[in-house]
Amino acid sequence: MSSSHKALFALLALLASGWIAPAAAQDAHAHTPGVSGLPQGVPLFCASPTVSSVRSGAWSDSATWSTRRVPAADDKVMIASGHAVLYDAVSDALLGCVEIAGTLTFKRDASTRMRVVTLTVLEGGALELGSPAAPLLPAATAEIVIADRPFDPAIDPSQAGHGLISFGRVTFHGAVKSPTFARVVREPLAGASTLVFDQPVTGWKAGDTIVLPDTRQLRASESGRGYQPQTEKVQIASVSGSSVVLTAPLAYDHKGARDASGTVVFLPHAGNLSRNVVVRSENPEGTRGHVLFSSRADVDIRYAEFRELGRTKIGILNNTETDSEGRVRRIGTNQIGRYAIHFHHTFGPVETPANGHQFTVIGNAVDGSPKWGLVVHRSHYGLIRENVVYNTRGAGIVTEDGTESFNVFEGNFSLRTSGSRDAAPGNGYSSVLPNPGGDGSAFWFRGPNNYIRKNVAASAAESGFGLPARLLGTIRVPKYKGAESSRSSESLALDSEQASVLEFSDNEAYGAIQSGVGWAWGGTIANLKVWHASKNGVTASPTEKFAIDRLIVRGDPGLLDKPEEAPAGVWVANYAALSVTIKNADVEGTRVGVVSPFFYGQSAEANRPGVLAVEHSVFRTQVGIAVATGYRDDAVNGVPMKRAIVRGVKFSPLAVPTPGGTAPEAISMNYGMRASDARPRQPLDVYDFGQQAGRDFQVYYSLDASAEAAPCRDTMPGIGGWVCRTK
């Protein structure tokens, strides 16, 4: 049976069943068949087309069409199954809808433009604006403009339309930008009109828009609602190799991170937002468009620009409500799931594409969204690589509900993400996440089951990378590529409470952020770089087993002159943690290297305590390590709740203008503690102190401590606590 007949039978079945769209008016309107995540389907906006293809041919050829004329303003256009139509127009005529059951290919060697309210690719249909084998030529531009028109509540009360929606094959491939973002080789300062990068910027050209992050380390008074962003959006005048001349000088400094000697050790990136395949909203202040891929959609989008798309706003969701019989009770004002790019229950084709990924998103740019930018929701085995996401709210690149599995997020750049700490009830989440994905993280991953590597986050209101509180329980993950994980027969149960992040490596976060990484899972953070974070390089409340290996944090010591300015390299605490290891860390310019105010994770069954170990690390901070170990009277069967081990750590004091003249300390059992706490604590065990073999001792909490609390009462320079040299 052909796909056109399948679509026809599906439509007839819908009509015969008496199912109609929930509507305020009496008119029935057909929908696509329901699928996972879209049980009521999507309105078939062109169910009654005014013009249909009658053969393959050019869009501009009147013989291609049933009306013997080229589609014009207000037409509803159907590309019939089996027909291949070449779009070769540059048109501002407003098309009410275009539905593709056949194939619609935009001309690749000449510029084109389509203005449409809703463009739908049906299952079995295909939309092509360039392909990996035949990209759009650099001199051409292909545009899909989502028109600014009000919704029709009779046809589309849930406001699913007004955008690009696909259940079929979508292939975009614009001219290559390589790289899509690059690091500069000298600080871009106010007044500069030339940027020099660490590599040639192939495909960048005059007229392109590039963005630079706000690289400042913010003071407490500068963050939150008082934040005034210093990201910049500038235009290229000319390009030569790795050098780019701007049309106007920069307005702000975009400084790098420095070490204690003043040498620049990290520099920022600039991202290119311009592509010659463009999907955009006609009026960002009017009815904005959105892009949604779902079900068996076969998606490969590369080097395309998604400009000012998305309608869902940050904050409280407000969806259309219907009664038990499907009649509309109220039209919503902030519908869920209308994002700039949204992979919504996109299981992909049954046969995995040749590159091994169920969907592919490479080299694209997302410029402006009222909530999230690039969203993966209950979609698996995707490749999300080398994309630039700019100026989003809540989060930039997102996994939505935590079931998303085996996706690769690699080499993306997300910057300028605003957020809100206000609660947003109605999102269907626990009070532990009152505003899920809304606090302002450049990357926000709801669950652990993905690969996250070589990404760069900058200028985000909260974290560069947010991997938040758990509470997912048992989730369903796919058994194999192409599996529909909503079906029990095609999925496996995963206890997320015991899950670890599959990979988190070689990522970087900096500039106008609170934390580089906010983490609440097991697993390993490897080779992370964080600079100019206002609070912590890593803020972690991990599960049973967690490790940080090869961490570099750089802060601005000139901002440590007030007590409220107290950033740390690592802040780690959780009642559930049994094993936390921090090794090969290099932290400089923060008030504390590692601080752990609490975590108690004793396993009575295994008869072992929770252990925090800091190993083979270097700290140039005011306080190197400050750990609150467990109380001795909390021990179970003589096993303490929490131990701390410091091994092979080197400390170089960082003199900062601290009120009260607090002296630097390599290890402090007192930093951040209550002034009076006489309960005996487990000592901190130190080995090879200063990276000198055999220099071993224990450190006890000392504030108002009794002899019972601290049996050894020796002192040692740079140690904030009572020292016991004989164990």
Secondary structure, DSSP 8 states (H G I E B T S, - for coil): --HHHHHHHHHHHHHHTT-----SSS----B---BTTBTT--B-TTSS-SEEB-SSEETT-GGGBTTSS---TT-EEEE-TT-EEEE--EEEEEEEEEEESSEEEE-SSS-EEEEEEEEEE-TT-EEEE--SSS---TT--EEEEE------TTT-TT---SEEEESSEEEEE----BSSEEEBSS---TT--EEEBSS--BT--TT-EEEE-------GGGSGGG-----EEEEEEEEETTEEEESS--SS----EE-TTS-EEE--EEEE---SEEEEES-TTSS--EEEEEET-EEEEESEEEES-----SS--B--EE-TTS-EEE--SB-TT--SEEEEEE---SS--TTS-SEEEES-EEE--SS-SEEEES--SEEEES-EEEEEESEEEEE-SS---S-EEES-EEEEEE---S--TTSS--TTSSSTT-S-EEEEESSS-SEEES-EEEEESSEEEEE------EEEEESSTT--TTSGGGEEEEEGGG-B-SEEES-EEEEEEEEEEEE-SBEEEEEEEEEEEEEEEEEE---SEEEEEEEEEE--GGG-SSTT---EEEEE--TT-SEEEEEEEEEESSSEEEEE------BTTTTB-EEEEEES-EEESSEEEEE---BGGG-BTTB-SEEEEEES-EE-------TT----EEEESSTT--S---S-B--EEEESGGG-TT--EEEE--TT--TTT-S--B--TTEESEEE---
